[in-house]
């Protein structure tokens, strides 16, 4: 997801951002009862409506700027850098 956000950022410079793009996902697919998919989708929808133009990642109730986040594979979460 971080790689995708970085690829999107290469399409235009920060000064020319006119859209708010929020990427999200889930550790467990939405069909499972304990999935975080719907929660993450809600966070992404909120972020896309309230954040200034730019590229973000919404996971686990947090919204990260694409260039200030990394995936912690051991902890199975995204963390700010």
N, C-alpha and C positions, 0 to 999 in steps of 0.2 A: 504494500500500500504506500509506503514511503517512497519507493522507487517510482510508482505511478504518479504520485504528487510531484516529485522532482521533474519527471518528464513533462507533465502539464505546465510546470513553471517555466520550462524552457521555451514555451510557445510565445510568451510575451514577458516584458519586463515588469517589475513590481510597480513602477510608476504608471504603467498603462493598464493596470487591473481595472476592469469595468464590471466584472462578474464575481460573485462569491461562489466558490466551488468547495463542497464538503464531501470528502470520501468517508465511507464507513463500512463496517463489516461485522462479523460475529465469529466468536470462537467456536460456537456450536450452531449448526443450522437451525433455522426458524421452526422447523417441524418438530423439534424436540422441546419438551416442556420447560427445561431449565436453560433454554437458549437466551442469550443476551441480545439477540437480533432486533427485537421490537424496541427495546430500551435504546439501543444504539441508533436505530432509525429515528426515534423521537428526538434524540440529542442532535442528530444531523439536520433534521427539519427545523429545529429551533435555531441552530447555528446559522443555517443558510438564510434565515430571515432576519437575524440580528447582528451578524458579524459584518465588518466593513469588507469591501471587495478584496479578495485574496484566495489562497488555497489552504484548506484546513483538513484535518483528520479528526473525526469524532468517534471516540471509543470509551466505553466504561464511564460515561457521564462527564468526560472531559473533552475539551476542544483544543487541539494543538495546531499551531502554525506548522505548515509542511516542513519548514526548514529548522524546526526546533523540537523534533520528535524522533525517537528511534524505537524499534521493536525490541523488547527485552524477551528473548526467546525462552530463557529459563523460567522467568516469572509469568510467561504467557500474557503479556500486556504491553501497552505502549507507554513510554515514559518521556518526559520532557528532558531535553539536553541543554 
